Every structure is written in C-alpha cells, then in structure tokens.
C-alpha cells in the first residue's frame, strides 16, 4: 500500500517530463534513488502514524505527520533546487527533476495514500458487516 503513492508520483513525473521537454539522462538519473527513498519514507511515516492511532484516524494522523514530512521534503527540495541556477545543463536537469519529483512525492503521499487507506478501511468494514452496502434497489 505504501508503494502506490510513489508509483503515482513517478507517473506524474514521467507525464510532466513527456509534456515539458525534460529529458532523462545520465546526469539526472542519479536523482531517482533519492526520489524513491523520500517517497517511501514519507509513506511509511504516515502509514505507521495511522497504524498507531487506529482505524478511522486518518485526519488526525495526517495532521500530526504533515508538518514533519513537508519540512523534510521542502528542505531537500531547496538543496537540490540550488542546482537549477547552475551554469552546467546537467546540474540544472538534476535540480529540476529532483524538485519536480519530490513535490509530486509529497503531493501523492498527502492525497493518494490517505484516500487508499480510507477506501481500504471502508471496504474492510463493509466486509466485516457481512456484505456490500451497495445493493440494487
């Protein structure tokens, strides 16, 4: 479950790269491990906070973890973002890809993961009650 927001973020990044000519090259390829690590890290933090608080507490879990994951992501984005102003085009592409990818990772963790967890919890609750509540009538 925690891998899905990363997949969504990387999908968004690839779409932006296709629409806006940002080539994937040997320079900016080194950013992908950082994106994967940051995306998974944020997802795991949110999921574990939710697991600590229990079912039905996604709002509280998101409020408690949103500040820290936003701060860590933004500071990393600022660090990589400094490369955008470099004179060397390879460094510029590293900075641009990192800033875009990390922004998408943060956005997907804050939107996609909570939606998936809430959907899963609702589905499990329906199954525990003995069936679906969407009967034709």
LINHU-V707059 format. One record per pair of residues at least 6 apart in sequence whose ideal C-beta (glycine too) atoms are under 7 Angstrom apart, sorted by the first residue. I is the first residue (numbers start at 1). J is the second residue. If there is no record, write none. Layout:
i:I j:J
i:I j:J
//
This chain:
i:1 j:47
i:1 j:116
i:2 j:40
i:2 j:43
i:2 j:44
i:2 j:47
i:4 j:112
i:4 j:116
i:5 j:39
i:5 j:43
i:5 j:108
i:5 j:109
i:5 j:112
i:5 j:113
i:6 j:36
i:6 j:39
i:6 j:40
i:6 j:43
i:6 j:105
i:8 j:108
i:8 j:112
i:9 j:39
i:9 j:101
i:9 j:104
i:9 j:105
i:9 j:108
i:12 j:104
i:13 j:100
i:13 j:101
i:13 j:104
i:16 j:22
i:16 j:100
i:17 j:24
i:22 j:93
i:22 j:96
i:22 j:97
i:25 j:93
i:27 j:90
i:27 j:93
i:27 j:94
i:28 j:93
i:28 j:94
i:28 j:97
i:30 j:94
i:31 j:94
i:31 j:97
i:31 j:98
i:31 j:101
i:34 j:98
i:35 j:101
i:35 j:102
i:35 j:105
i:38 j:73
i:38 j:76
i:38 j:102
i:38 j:105
i:39 j:105
i:39 j:109
i:42 j:69
i:42 j:73
i:42 j:105
i:42 j:106
i:42 j:109
i:43 j:109
i:43 j:113
i:45 j:65
i:45 j:69
i:46 j:61
i:46 j:62
i:46 j:65
i:46 j:69
i:46 j:109
i:46 j:113
i:49 j:61
i:49 j:64
i:49 j:65
i:50 j:57
i:50 j:58
i:50 j:61
i:50 j:117
i:53 j:60
i:53 j:61
i:55 j:121
i:58 j:114
i:58 j:117
i:58 j:118
i:62 j:110
i:62 j:114
i:66 j:110
i:69 j:106
i:69 j:109
i:70 j:106
i:73 j:102
i:73 j:105
i:73 j:106
i:76 j:102
i:77 j:99
i:77 j:102
i:77 j:103
i:80 j:94
i:80 j:95
i:80 j:98
i:80 j:99
i:81 j:95
i:81 j:99
i:82 j:95
i:83 j:91
i:83 j:92
i:83 j:94
i:83 j:95
i:84 j:92
i:84 j:95
i:84 j:96
i:84 j:99
i:86 j:92
i:126 j:132
i:126 j:133
//
